[in-house]
Each structure stands twice: as C-alpha cells, then as structure tokens.
Amino acid sequence: MTDTTGVQADDVTFTAGVRETTEGPVYTVSGQDWDSLTAEIVGNERVVVNMGPQHPSTHGVLRLILELDGETVTEARAGVGYLHTGIEKNMEYRTWTQGVTFCTRMDYLSPFYNETAYVLGVEKLLGISDQVPERASVIRVLLMELNRISSHLVAIATGGMEIGALTVMTIGFREREVLLHLFEDLTGLRMNHAFVRPGGVAQDLPPDGLDKVREAVVWLKKHLPEYEAFCNENPIFKRRTVGVGYLDLAGCMALGMTGPVLRATGLPWDLRKTQPYCGYETYDFDVPTRDTMDSYGRFRIRVDEMWQSLRIVEQCVERLEEPGPVMVEDKKIAWPAQLSIGSDGQGNSLDHIRHIMGESMEALIHHFKLVTEGFRVPAGQVYSAVESPRGELGVHVVSDGGTRPYRAHFRDPSFNNLQAVPAMTEGGQVADVIVAVAGIDPVMGGVDR
Amino acid sequence: MSDADQTGAVEESVPQPLPPHATKRGAFGVAGSGDTSGFSGLVRRVANPAVLPAGTPRDLWGGHAPTVDRLSAALAEAGVGDEAIEKVLVDRDELTVFVSRERLLDVVRTLRDDPELRFEMCLGVSGVHYPDEVGRELHAVYPFLSLTHNRRLRVEVTAPDDDPHVPSIVSVYPSNNWHERETWDFFGLVFDGHPALTRIEMPDDWPGHPQRKDYPLGGIPVEYKGATIPPPDERRSYSG
C-alpha cells in the first residue's frame, strides 16, 4: 500500500493517495488534490464514490455509495449504522418510565414525537388511554406541533444550505432557536426532554408558559413568510429542486413512504386526520398536499405544515387557559413529583416532600415503589403510531407483565424512507443526490437508534 | 372457521400447561438480592397473549371479524390451505393473525392484492425473542396498514432458535428490505429469499445478534462519590 497523500511544503503540490485492491485502484482524495487524480482516472468510465459518512450534506452520518458515469449517478446505495447506540436494547433494562429518557434521544429533531409514540403504546398496554387528562393531551399536542415547526425549520434550513441558500439556513436556525428557548421554558430542556410520561406529562406548564408560547407564535407569524418569499419563486431554488428526487405514488406505496414525501404525490394521508390520537380530531387544521412528487413540492408542504401547526398551537393555547390535572388519577402509575426550583437551585418540590414525609404514608409508599420498582404493565403487545414530521413513527411495545419493556421497537420514518434514495437519485446528477436526500429529511439518530 | 370449531379449540386449550416463561416468582419479582417479603416461594402466572396457545374466540373479534373472514375466504380462493392461519388474536382492539411461516408469502400477497383487504403498506418487521417458548423462540411481527380501508393488522410468524428461517416478503413489499436486514442483524432471523441479507446497524464482522435475550447488555461499573454503581443489567431489578 502506498499512501502519498499530503502536502509537500517546498513546491506545494497535492497528490491523491492510491492503493491497489482486488476491486481496482482506490483513491483517497482530501481536497486540493483533484488535479493529480483527473489525469489518472480519465478513460475510466466507472467511478465509485463514497459520499460520507462525514459529509456535511448528508444530515449526520449517512454514507452514500454512488457509482458515477461522469456527473451522472448510475447506481446509489445508502449505508447506515454509524449512529447505532442500542436504545431499544437499553430500554429493556429500565422501567417503563425511564424508557422515555432513552427514546427521546432517537430522532433528536423530533423528541416529543418519540416520547408520545412510546407513551401512547404504554398507555394502551396499561388500558388507561381514556383516563389521560384532557390537559395532558393538549400539552402533548402543543409540544408536538411546536416541535413539527422546529423540525421542519431544520429540514428547510439544512436543505437550503446544501444548495447554497445560506440565508435560508441562518434564518431557519434563528427561528428554531426561538422554539428551543420556548421548549426550555416549558419543559426545562432544549432537547431530549423526557417530558411526556406514561399517564400524562411530567409537569404542568410554568405560570408564564402560555405567554411565552404566544410570544413565539407572534415571532413565527412575522418570520415564516420570509421562507416563502425567499424560496417559492426563487429561480435558482426552483431549478435546483423542481423535478428532483421524483417519486410517484406507486413508488411511495411500494417503499412504505409516509409524511411529506407521500403527501407530495397528492395523497392527503396524515395520521392526525385518518387515525387521530391525543384528540387531534377536535382540532381545526388542513393537510397540505402537492402533486409535483419532487423536492420542491416537499419543501412547499413543509412550509404549509408549519402554518397549520401554528393554527393548532393557537387552539391549544385557548384550551390551556383552564387549569386541570396533567397526570392520571391512579397513584400506582402517576409519577408523583411536581418539581419546582428551590432556593438552592435544585429541582426539589418542597410541597411534595412535606406531603410524603409528614402527611401521607401511602404517598410515601407510592413514591418509593414507583421510583425504585416502577409500575407493572399487563402482558401483551401493541403498535401505536403518530404522524411525526417525517412520516409514520410507529412503536411496537411488548410487555411480559413486568416493570420493564420486554421489547420496544421503533419504526422510524427516516429509516424506512432512506430506502428510497436509489429510486430518487439513480439516473440524475450527483448534485441532485443532495437535494433528494434533503427532501426525505432523514435524521440519523432516528435511523440508527 | 365455524363457531363449533372455535368452541372446540377453546376447550382443548384449557388443560394445556402455560409456557414456562409466563411464570414469575416472588411478590416483587426481585433479582440480584434476597426477597424479604416472605413471598419468595410465590409462583405467579402471567398470561402473555402473544405466546398463549389459544387464540381469541370468534365472538370477541368485534369489528375485526370481517377482515379475518375475508382473509380466510381469499386464502381459500387462492388455494392456500386452512393451516396458513394458526390463530387469531384480538387484544386491546388490535388484530394479530398468527401465520405459519411456510404460508407467509401467500398470506401477505393476499393481504396486498385482495381488493377487500388492500393492505398497501407493510410497516417493517419487528423481532421478539422468547427464549423460554421452546420451538417458537423467535417471533417476527409485521404491522400492516391499509390506506384504502384505513385499517391496521398485525401478522406474527414464529421460528425455532435451531432453525431461524422465515421467508422474506421483500418480493411483495419492497419496503421491508432494510427492516428484514435489521431483524436479521439484531435477532439472527434469516429471511430466506432476501436480495442481500447483510447486517445494517452493527458492523459487518460483529459476532452475535444483540437484541436476543441471551445477549448481555454489557456495561462497566461506574464509581461515583465513593460508591460503585453496577451496570444496568446487574442492578437489582424487580421485573422477574
């Protein structure tokens, strides 16, 4: 193996490394050394290029293996697994409540969806789905819809950055920052909230929570039109996205595509409408569709969905004016502590400590049992699904009657949808691969779990 | 399936012993340290519907009955024998059809193609490992979705540990390509007929299949302020 990559300081020439393998010569190119390579590979009609896993345009650690004929992609394959952390396996060794802490980290751009999908499954296993308080469901919907906006903002921001629209990236992250601050105000954390718990949510909203939501809504209403103004009719944006990443309805069906990719074929399939959960049937909103079946249509759908999410958020704020419980009545399931920040800056609840230490033996027992042992879930299995920003996020949870999940499997939409990369990119240009992948909007944390 | 048949099946199932793994010991299921409750000799039986030998009686199928009836009829029309459907389970208003692995491909093709079933999408496959259910240790669970009829259905197939083979349904549902690779990777279930059954999450040369119950979680003890906390799978647990 001869590796001659590197900078020669004297005459400043850059040489690509080459080594011979049974498959043919393998070149290592690191930038500025293309010139030394072109002479060698001229006449070689078939070049296989590894794009990623460390490529900024691959949305995390996605590896694309492209077979090129000049600038044309003749074959494309996606390689995943670089972010596998064994979340499903780990969940089998924690209580049902602790499971939320793990699954929120899967698709890190849509943590509330991971939590809610899992928790809806656990509640179905427990048979308490209709005992979850109204207010808890509304808070879940509020957080999920805000999360849809922040997730779509990243999709649009990174998608814009990848085709050179840097302003779209900077404003996208600016708006997302507003939402992450809001999440911190409402749940205590910007990401990985573990806020949705079996039976309800971890905490009620803080006293000024609704005002903060209203402020964020005002901000978004002011700034969301910028994306449409920058992109909708921008000739460069349109020439990069229109007709790129084409996948029609038959392709979507065969490949199990859901979310904006499916809705860009004109089919208004949205689980919030077709199989409502968390009371979505009581909210007034539309399912945006396009019939272009390309990355441009997917972009437009994402922008439209952000507006629809804002509509839902406003309806949630109205409903949250009335106070109410945010956790089921059953003290054998309901996580006991409503935390508050004490004078020492620690998250203790003095009221709760007074209650369990001075007032109620039962409360102490429930607290102790829930924290050390957890609650038991009747044996069986369920599949529950929510409409995440990327499509159907399904969870298959199995209980053997114990205090831990026997098995929790997540059907992450990014994982499934990445299978469409060959169908969307083969026969197109290399540069369009990036646009097609951005249209799928995969999040590798969710893909690899 | 007539009512008389179903009644007979229920009566037959009663004397059958529950599978061993459906048994738990002690009051708290404690493991890793002594059970001081005085109930350590207690044997509790947990009925896990997924491994019970009997299915749900037909009169409890509720709104799922037409789907199952149509599936049976369509299978009969297609010349697939009665043995394709092992049992039907309706639990928490979710329908699970247990299918013999030899007939899996016929069943999923019927599910997709029959106009009254029309399950256009298969949402992947999830493996479950029940090491104590001898002869049926590995389960493959397929959630199906019909957009036309807005219905869900689950198909479950089992395979023994010493013959971990299930036919691949990629030829019918191409979307299951990666999902089957994942289940092979994590459970060692071989999907016969898959176009390229390679590992997808773990490295190519990884030994073992990590989501199986006999595969340890791993981890190291962590010292914190003088105390040592054992790894999660060695901590005191109450799940047994």
Interface residues (C-beta under 8 A of the other chain):
Chain A: V80 G81 H84 G86 E88 K89 N90 E92 Y93 R94 K124 L125 G127 M253 A254 L255 G256 M257 T258 L267 W269 T274 Q275 T372 E373 G374 A379 G380 Q381 V382 Y383 A385 E392 G394 H396 V398 S399 D400 G401 G402 T403 R404 Y406 R407 H409 R411 F415 N416 L418 Q419 D448 R449
Chain B: H21 A22 K24 F28 G29 V46 A47 N48 P49 A50 D91 R92 E94 T96 E120 M121 C122 L123 G124 S126 G127 V128 H129 V141 P143 L145 L147 N150 R152 R154 Y173 P174 S175 N176 N177 W178 H179 E182 F186 R199 I200 E201 M202 P203 P210 Q211 L217 P232 D233 S237 Y238 S239 G240
